């Protein structure tokens, strides 16, 4: 899905990348990440998001958001300097949600905790932490609807993430530990992830060509390897995937 940005309202205060809040052609607000976030992070968001959709995980709708060059030029020396133009990554706003608290995390069903913990280990996302003393859950929570949404996968596919680090720091580490002890659960997730992996060629083909380059002239490639990302996703085929080392 492609949408066009018609108005830039401002920047979000939360999140390291401080995405832009934009009104788009479908008359809906989106959080848009552009060149300031790094095009490698846009690829990670796109791939992780599409895989999450394949697995039917709760994630806000997202799309490739187009910024007209004329709009960018109007504010490139001020507000829009980190936005860029052309195809960017937009995540649809979910009204009436807040960042999940430690107390709210107890309301998430056990099955969903397992699904999120297993998914984050598969995509090597170490950026979902939360304890009584704080953290960065990257989960939105709707108090009225009693539902959650996972967000922000710009730090996925991190080679420094290990099963041990996830068992130590993930918000749902206990759920992940349960999977590591249960062969039936391991088989379930291995089959689910393998099925999602079959969609990867299509997912990769939809990545805008612009995202593979640092510069607008597309002469300098970004420091991110699609081949290495694929290799990390295919770890699910290894018997040692669920073994603590």
N, C-alpha and C positions, 0 to 999 in steps of 0.2 A: 504493500500500500504506500502511495506517495501522497503527501499533502503539501500545501504551499503556505509559507509564513506570510501573514498580512500585517501583523503588528507585533513589535517587541515591547513588552510592558515593563520589564525590568529583569533583575537577576535574583535567583533564590539565595537565601542566606545560609541554608544548610547544605552540607556536602562540600567536599574539597573542590570539585569542579565548578561549583556555583553555576548550574545551568541557567539558561535564559528562559524566562516565562514569556511564551509567545501565544498570540491568538492566530489560529490557522484557518485555512480555507473551509474547514468543516464547522467553523464557528465554535471551536473548542479550544481550551487552553492546553498547551503542551510544555513540558520541561525539555528544552532543546540544548544538546551538547554539540559544540562545534570545534573549531581548530584549537581553541585554548585548552580543551580537554585532551587533545592529541587524537589523530585519526586512528591510531592503533586501539585506543580505548573505545572508539565508535565501532570498530570491528568486533571487539570483545562483547560490547553491549548487544550488537546485532546477532551474533552467533549464539551467545548464551540465552538471549531472549527467545530466539526461534526454537532452540532446543527445549526451553522451558514450556513453550506453547505445545510442542510435540508431546510433552509429558503431562500436559494439562495442569501445570502448576499455576497458582494464582499470581498473575503478573499483569500490570496495567497494559492496555493496548499501546503499541508503539508503531512508528512508521518512519520512513525516510522523509525528512522535512526539508523542503527546498527554500532557500533564501535567495531572493533576487539580488543580483549584484548591485542594482541601483539602490536598494534598501541598505545594503551593507555599506556602500560608499558614503551614505548620508551620516553614518555614525562611526566610521572605522577608526577615527582618531579619538573617540571618546567611549561611549557605552558599548559599542558593537565591536571593539577591537579584537575581542576573543571569540567572536561568533563565526566570522568567515561568511562565505557565500557558497551557493550550490547545494549539494546534498549533505544534510546533517542528520543527527539522530534525535528523534522526538518521542518522548514518553508522555502519554496522555495523563492529564491531571485527574486524580480520583478525589472528588469533593468530600469534605467532612471526614478526613483521615488525619491521623497524627503518627509520628514515629512510635513504634511499639515500645512499651515500657516492660520492665522485668515482670511486673505484676500481670500485664496483659498477655505475656508470653505463655502463661500457664493456661490460658483459655484455648490455645491452639490444640486441635485433636492430635492424638498420638501418631496416627497415620500420616498426617501432613508434616509433623515434625520429622518423621523418618524420611519422607519424600524430599523435603528441603535439605536435610543434612546429607543425604545420599547424593543429591544433585550437586551440592556445593563441593563435595569431595571429588565427584566426577570432573567438574569443570575447574577444579583447583582454585576455588574462591575462598580465600581466608578472611574476607571482609564482611563477616556477619557474626559479630560478637555481642554479648550482653550478659552482665552479671548484676548482682545487687548493687555494686558500686559503679555501674555504668558500662559503656561500650558503644558499639556502632552496629545495630541490628540490621539496618537496611531493609526493614520490613515496615510497611504502613499498616495501621490498624484502624478499622472503622468500629467505633464503640456502638453506634446505632445498628449497624448491620451485623456486627459480630463476625467480621471477616478480615482476612489479612491479605497483603499483596507484597511480593518480593520485588525489590528494586535495586538499581545500581550494581551492575556486573562489570564495571570498567576495570576492575583489578583481577578478573578471572584469568585462568591459564597461567598462573604464577608457579614457576618451577620450585619456588621455596616452600610451597604448601605441601605438607605431608599428611599422611593419615594420623600420625602422632600429634601434629600441630592442630589438626581439626578436633581430635579427641580432647585436646587440652583447652582449646579456645572457642570452638563454635558454640553459638547460642543453644543449639540442640545436640550438644556433644553426647548426652545420655542416650538419645535416640540413635545416634551413629554407633555407639558402643553396642546397642542391642543388635544392630544389623551385623556387626562383626562377629557376634556369637551365634547367629542363626543362619544356617545354610539355605533354608527355604527363602528367607528374606533376600539373601545375597543373589540367589537364582532369579528371584522376581525382578530385582533392580538390574541385574545383568541383562536380562531379556528386554526390559523396558528401555534401557539405555542403548542397547544394540539396535532396537527398532528405530529409536530417535536418530541414531547415527546414520541410518540409511537415507535420511533426508538431508544430510550434510552437503552433498554436491549441489543440490538446489539452493540451499541456504547460502553457500559460498558464491554461487553464480549471481545472486541478487545483491551482493556487496557492490556499492558504487566504485567505479574505477578510481575516482578521486581519492578515496580513503586509503589507497595503497601508497600514496605519495605525501611528502612533507609540504611541498610547494605547489602553488597554483599551476605552474608550468609543467608539473608532473615529470620532473627530471631527477628528483631525489627520493628514493624509496624509504618508507618508514622502517623503523627498527622493530619489526614484528614479523615473525615467520608463520605463515599459514600452515606450512608443512609440519612445523613443530607443534602447533596447536592441534592438528589432526592426530599426530602421534600421541599426544597426551590424552586425547579423547579415546583413542583405541586401547588405552590401558585397561579398559573394562574387560577386554578379552583375556587378560592375564589372570592366572589363578591367584597370584600374590596381591591382587587389587585390594582385597579386604584384610590382608594380613598386617598386623602391627609389626613395625621394625624398629 
